[in-house]
């Protein structure tokens, strides 16, 4: 007898396929890159500029510098999940013969730092910042769309208390989708051969579904399998309410307790209350024939929801850090923000089968060999 609960629990552990035996079954056998390496770089940088300018215009953002390393004591590093399974790289800076040392961490994402930066740049409601973020996540399983090297457009915007609702969240998501679609059109204008029946373009419309609704549709499936099935039906979906414990006793995915708000009651459908002011854009990747995440984002916790989520996850000790104190005492602004995967987006829009075709990082020999057998050659 299959233990479905065990499958669901295991599926919360994070991204990645988990074994190269499984990956060998998944990588496409009929792949041939549409663009060569030089064409890929030309298109990549055109898409990069378009998306940065588009996000800044649509969301009223400005580009700012972003750290690669942060002080451990600041509490601004992103822990990604709330189970402690993915930890940052740490190192000691002995500065001044260890008289004025710093314990530093390589950022895993700039999620918390951005909210502090909004105050640093004196951003007002309706204004925000965008970054060309680079990070390292050492605990990922390295497959075709997960890398230890992470590049994102990490953005954050000041909002008011009145903006903390689903309608505002959906409006922002639609603006981001408009930019991504525009970038796809630009790439096709540059290289018309990217338009092919074999690999359909992104749909014009983005479907909004709550994690609870998806569970109702596929109650026996673990999270990633549910996502795959729903994306076969709707090729582009924004999944709402990620982090709250659903009807089956599990959250759709583990989500850190101190940035996205996943506890606020938002809607009631068929007599059932739902929760969460956050979500992910997932699309169908016609090359890998799998779910493909482009962005994770949400309205951030306020003083009340921060304390609720920290208490729920047994992390009340975090309230002692400057970042958490800034939210609790209201000195940090209310905000909405997210991270859009750069290489993930290039991979999708330029019709690539592997992140390594659009970014340069480390891959194990077994993965490079698996790819080469299928005409997938990563950049070195």
C-alpha positions as CSV (number, residue, x, y, z in Angstrom):
1,X,0.0,0.0,0.0
2,X,1.4,3.4,-1.0
3,X,1.8,5.9,1.8
4,X,0.4,9.1,0.2
5,X,1.1,11.2,3.3
6,X,4.8,10.2,3.1
7,X,4.9,11.3,-0.5
8,X,3.3,14.6,0.3
9,X,5.7,15.3,3.2
10,X,8.8,14.4,1.1
11,X,7.6,16.8,-1.6
12,X,7.9,19.7,0.8
13,X,11.7,19.4,1.0
14,X,12.3,21.9,-1.8
15,X,13.1,22.1,-5.5
16,X,15.0,19.7,-7.7
17,X,14.3,16.2,-9.1
18,X,16.4,14.4,-6.5
19,X,18.4,11.8,-8.5
20,X,20.2,11.6,-11.8
21,X,18.5,8.3,-12.6
22,X,15.2,10.2,-12.6
23,X,16.7,13.1,-14.5
24,X,17.9,10.8,-17.2
25,X,14.3,9.8,-17.8
26,X,13.2,13.5,-18.0
27,X,15.8,15.2,-20.2
28,X,14.4,15.5,-23.8
29,X,15.8,13.0,-26.3
30,X,14.8,15.0,-29.3
31,X,16.3,18.3,-28.4
32,X,18.3,20.5,-30.7
33,X,19.0,24.1,-29.7
34,X,17.3,26.7,-31.9
35,X,19.9,29.4,-31.3
36,X,23.6,28.9,-31.3
37,X,25.7,30.3,-28.4
38,X,26.4,33.7,-29.9
39,X,22.8,34.2,-30.9
40,X,21.8,33.1,-27.4
41,X,23.9,35.8,-25.8
42,X,22.6,38.5,-28.2
43,X,19.0,37.5,-27.4
44,X,19.7,37.1,-23.7
45,X,21.0,40.6,-23.2
46,X,18.2,42.1,-25.2
47,X,15.7,40.3,-23.1
48,X,17.5,41.3,-19.9
49,X,17.4,45.0,-20.8
50,X,13.7,44.8,-21.9
51,X,12.6,43.1,-18.7
52,X,14.5,45.4,-16.4
53,X,13.2,48.5,-18.2
54,X,9.7,47.0,-18.4
55,X,9.5,46.1,-14.7
56,X,10.8,49.5,-13.7
57,X,8.2,51.2,-15.9
58,X,5.2,49.0,-15.0
59,X,5.9,48.9,-11.2
60,X,7.6,52.3,-10.8
61,X,10.9,50.9,-9.7
62,X,14.5,52.1,-9.9
63,X,17.6,50.0,-10.2
64,X,19.9,49.9,-7.1
65,X,23.0,48.0,-6.1
66,X,22.5,44.8,-4.1
67,X,24.8,42.9,-1.8
68,X,26.5,39.6,-2.4
69,X,27.4,39.2,1.2
70,X,25.7,40.4,4.4
71,X,26.5,40.5,8.1
72,X,25.2,37.4,9.8
73,X,23.9,39.4,12.8
74,X,21.7,41.6,10.6
75,X,19.2,38.9,10.0
76,X,18.6,40.0,6.5
77,X,19.7,36.8,4.7
78,X,17.0,34.7,3.1
79,X,16.6,31.2,4.8
80,X,14.4,30.2,1.8
81,X,12.3,27.6,3.8
82,X,11.3,27.5,7.4
83,X,12.7,24.0,8.2
84,X,16.3,25.0,8.3
85,X,17.3,22.6,5.5
86,X,19.0,25.2,3.3
87,X,21.7,27.2,5.0
88,X,23.9,30.0,3.6
89,X,27.6,29.8,3.1
90,X,29.3,31.6,6.0
91,X,32.8,32.9,6.5
92,X,34.8,34.9,9.1
93,X,36.5,38.2,8.2
94,X,39.3,38.6,10.7
95,X,39.5,42.3,9.9
96,X,42.0,44.4,11.9
97,X,43.8,41.3,13.4
98,X,40.4,40.1,14.7
99,X,39.9,43.3,16.7
100,X,36.9,44.3,14.5
101,X,35.8,41.1,12.8
102,X,32.7,40.3,10.8
103,X,30.9,37.0,10.4
104,X,29.5,37.2,6.9
105,X,27.1,35.2,4.8
106,X,26.7,34.9,1.1
107,X,23.1,35.8,0.3
108,X,20.7,33.2,-0.8
109,X,18.2,35.9,-1.9
110,X,17.8,39.6,-1.2
111,X,14.2,39.2,0.0
112,X,14.7,40.8,3.5
113,X,17.5,43.2,2.5
114,X,15.3,44.8,-0.1
115,X,12.7,45.9,2.6
116,X,15.5,47.5,4.6
117,X,16.8,49.1,1.4
118,X,13.4,50.7,0.8
119,X,13.9,52.7,4.0
120,X,17.5,53.4,3.0
121,X,16.4,55.0,-0.2
122,X,13.5,56.8,1.4
123,X,10.9,55.2,-0.9
124,X,7.3,56.4,-0.6
125,X,4.1,54.4,-1.2
126,X,4.0,53.4,-4.9
127,X,7.8,53.6,-5.3
128,X,10.2,50.7,-5.3
129,X,13.5,49.3,-6.2
130,X,14.8,46.6,-8.6
131,X,18.1,44.7,-8.5
132,X,20.3,42.6,-10.6
133,X,20.8,40.0,-7.8
134,X,23.4,37.2,-7.7
135,X,23.3,34.6,-4.9
136,X,24.5,31.1,-4.0
137,X,22.3,28.3,-2.7
138,X,24.6,25.4,-1.9
139,X,21.9,22.9,-0.8
140,X,20.1,22.6,-4.1
141,X,20.2,19.3,-6.0
142,X,21.7,20.3,-9.4
143,X,19.5,19.4,-12.3
144,X,18.4,21.0,-15.6
145,X,16.6,23.9,-13.9
146,X,18.2,24.2,-10.5
147,X,21.7,25.6,-9.9
148,X,23.8,26.7,-6.9
149,X,24.3,30.0,-8.7
150,X,21.1,32.1,-8.7
151,X,20.4,35.2,-10.6
152,X,17.2,37.2,-10.2
153,X,15.5,40.5,-10.7
154,X,14.8,40.9,-7.0
155,X,12.4,43.8,-6.6
156,X,10.5,45.4,-3.8
157,X,7.9,48.2,-3.6
158,X,6.4,50.3,-0.8
159,X,2.6,49.9,-0.3
160,X,0.0,51.1,2.1
161,X,-2.2,49.1,4.5
162,X,-5.1,49.5,2.0
163,X,-3.0,47.7,-0.7
164,X,-2.7,44.5,1.4
165,X,-5.3,42.6,-0.5
166,X,-5.7,40.0,-3.3
167,X,-6.8,42.5,-5.9
168,X,-3.7,44.6,-5.5
169,X,-1.5,41.4,-5.6
170,X,-3.2,40.2,-8.8
171,X,-2.8,43.6,-10.5
172,X,0.9,43.5,-9.9
173,X,1.2,40.0,-11.1
174,X,-0.6,40.9,-14.4
175,X,1.9,43.8,-14.9
176,X,4.8,41.4,-14.5
177,X,3.2,38.9,-16.9
178,X,2.8,41.7,-19.5
179,X,6.5,42.4,-19.3
180,X,7.4,38.7,-19.7
181,X,5.2,38.3,-22.7
182,X,6.7,41.4,-24.2
183,X,10.2,40.0,-23.7
184,X,9.2,36.8,-25.5
185,X,7.9,38.9,-28.5
186,X,11.2,40.8,-28.6
187,X,13.2,37.6,-28.7
188,X,11.0,36.3,-31.6
189,X,11.4,39.6,-33.5
190,X,15.2,39.2,-33.2
191,X,15.2,35.5,-34.1
192,X,11.9,34.5,-35.9
193,X,13.0,30.8,-35.8
194,X,12.1,30.9,-32.1
195,X,8.5,30.8,-33.1
196,X,7.8,27.1,-33.7
197,X,4.8,24.7,-33.4
198,X,7.1,22.3,-31.6
199,X,7.6,24.6,-28.6
200,X,4.5,26.9,-28.3
201,X,4.8,30.4,-26.9
202,X,3.5,31.5,-23.5
203,X,-0.3,32.0,-23.4
204,X,-1.6,35.5,-23.3
205,X,-3.7,34.9,-20.2
206,X,-2.5,33.9,-16.7
207,X,-4.8,31.8,-14.6
208,X,-5.1,32.5,-10.9
209,X,-5.8,29.5,-8.6
210,X,-5.5,29.2,-4.9
211,X,-3.4,26.3,-3.5
212,X,-6.5,25.0,-1.8
213,X,-8.4,24.9,-5.1
214,X,-5.6,22.9,-6.7
215,X,-5.6,20.4,-3.8
216,X,-9.3,20.0,-4.3
217,X,-8.7,19.2,-7.9
218,X,-5.9,16.6,-7.2
219,X,-6.3,15.6,-3.5
220,X,-4.2,12.4,-3.7
221,X,-1.2,14.0,-5.4
222,X,1.8,15.6,-3.8
223,X,2.5,19.2,-4.5
224,X,4.8,19.0,-7.6
225,X,2.5,16.4,-9.2
226,X,-0.5,18.7,-8.5
227,X,1.3,21.6,-10.1
228,X,2.3,19.5,-13.2
229,X,-1.3,18.4,-13.7
230,X,-2.8,21.9,-13.3
231,X,-0.3,23.4,-15.7
232,X,-1.2,20.8,-18.3
233,X,-4.7,22.2,-18.1
234,X,-3.7,25.9,-17.7
235,X,-0.2,26.5,-19.3
236,X,0.4,29.6,-17.1
237,X,-0.8,29.8,-13.5
238,X,-0.3,32.0,-10.5
239,X,-0.7,29.8,-7.4
240,X,-2.0,31.8,-4.5
241,X,-1.6,31.1,-0.8
242,X,1.7,29.2,-0.5
243,X,2.7,28.5,3.0
244,X,-0.6,28.1,4.9
245,X,-1.5,24.6,6.0
246,X,-4.1,23.2,3.6
247,X,-7.0,20.8,4.1
248,X,-4.7,17.7,3.9
249,X,-2.5,18.9,6.8
250,X,0.4,20.1,4.7
251,X,1.3,23.5,3.2
252,X,1.5,23.7,-0.6
253,X,5.2,24.4,-0.1
254,X,7.3,25.4,2.9
255,X,7.7,29.2,2.9
256,X,9.8,31.2,5.2
257,X,7.8,32.9,8.1
258,X,9.3,36.3,7.9
259,X,8.8,37.7,4.4
260,X,5.6,36.7,2.5
261,X,2.3,36.9,4.3
262,X,0.7,33.5,4.1
263,X,-1.7,33.6,7.1
264,X,-4.1,36.5,6.2
265,X,-7.6,35.4,5.4
266,X,-8.3,36.5,1.9
267,X,-11.3,34.8,0.2
268,X,-14.1,32.4,1.1
269,X,-15.1,29.9,-1.6
270,X,-17.8,27.3,-1.1
271,X,-18.0,28.1,2.6
272,X,-14.2,27.6,3.0
273,X,-11.8,30.3,4.2
274,X,-8.5,30.6,2.3
275,X,-5.3,32.3,3.3
276,X,-2.3,34.0,1.9
277,X,-1.2,37.2,0.0
278,X,1.5,35.5,-2.0
279,X,2.2,33.1,-4.8
280,X,4.3,31.7,-7.7
281,X,4.0,32.0,-11.4
282,X,4.4,28.5,-12.9
283,X,4.3,27.7,-16.6
284,X,4.4,24.6,-18.8
285,X,7.8,24.2,-20.4
286,X,7.2,22.5,-23.7
287,X,10.9,21.4,-24.1
288,X,11.3,19.7,-20.7
289,X,7.6,18.9,-20.5
290,X,7.6,19.9,-16.9
291,X,6.5,22.6,-14.5
292,X,8.7,25.7,-14.7
293,X,8.7,28.3,-12.0
294,X,9.5,31.9,-13.1
295,X,8.8,34.0,-10.0
296,X,7.9,33.8,-6.3
297,X,6.4,36.9,-4.8
298,X,4.0,38.3,-2.4
299,X,2.7,41.0,-0.1
300,X,5.1,41.0,2.9
301,X,4.3,40.4,6.5
302,X,3.3,43.3,8.8
303,X,3.9,43.5,12.5
304,X,0.9,41.3,13.3
305,X,1.3,38.6,10.7
306,X,5.1,38.4,11.3
307,X,4.5,37.5,15.0
308,X,1.8,35.0,14.1
309,X,3.9,33.2,11.5
310,X,7.0,33.1,13.7
311,X,5.0,31.7,16.5
312,X,3.5,29.0,14.2
313,X,6.9,28.0,13.0
314,X,8.6,28.1,16.5
315,X,11.0,31.0,15.5
316,X,10.1,33.7,17.9
317,X,13.8,34.1,18.8
318,X,14.2,35.9,15.4
319,X,12.4,38.9,16.8
320,X,15.7,40.0,18.3
321,X,17.3,40.8,14.9
322,X,17.3,44.3,13.5
323,X,15.3,43.3,10.5
324,X,12.5,41.6,12.5
325,X,12.5,44.5,15.0
326,X,12.1,46.9,12.1
327,X,8.9,45.1,11.0
328,X,7.6,44.6,14.6
329,X,8.0,48.3,15.5
330,X,6.8,49.7,12.2
331,X,10.1,51.4,11.2
332,X,10.4,49.3,8.0
333,X,7.7,50.1,5.4
334,X,4.9,47.8,4.3
335,X,5.8,46.3,1.0
336,X,5.3,43.9,-1.8
337,X,8.1,42.1,-3.6
338,X,9.5,39.1,-5.4
339,X,12.3,37.5,-7.3
340,X,12.1,36.7,-11.0
341,X,14.6,34.1,-12.0
342,X,16.8,35.5,-14.8
343,X,18.3,32.3,-16.1
344,X,15.0,30.5,-15.7
345,X,13.3,33.2,-17.8
346,X,16.1,33.1,-20.5
347,X,15.9,29.3,-20.6
348,X,12.2,29.4,-21.3
349,X,12.0,32.3,-23.7
350,X,15.0,31.2,-25.8
351,X,13.7,27.6,-25.9
352,X,16.6,25.9,-24.0
353,X,16.6,22.6,-22.2
354,X,19.1,23.5,-19.5
355,X,20.0,26.4,-17.3
356,X,23.7,25.8,-18.2
357,X,22.9,26.9,-21.8
358,X,22.2,30.5,-20.6
359,X,24.4,30.8,-17.4
360,X,27.9,29.8,-16.4
361,X,28.3,27.9,-13.2
362,X,29.4,24.5,-11.8
363,X,27.7,21.2,-12.8
364,X,28.7,17.7,-11.9
365,X,30.3,15.6,-14.6
366,X,27.4,13.1,-14.6
367,X,24.9,15.9,-15.4
368,X,27.1,17.3,-18.2
369,X,27.5,13.9,-19.7
370,X,23.7,13.3,-19.5
371,X,23.2,16.5,-21.3
372,X,25.8,16.0,-24.0
373,X,24.1,12.7,-25.0
374,X,21.0,14.8,-25.9
375,X,22.8,17.8,-27.6
376,X,22.6,19.8,-24.4
377,X,26.0,21.5,-24.0
378,X,26.4,23.7,-21.0
379,X,28.6,26.9,-21.0
380,X,32.0,26.5,-19.3
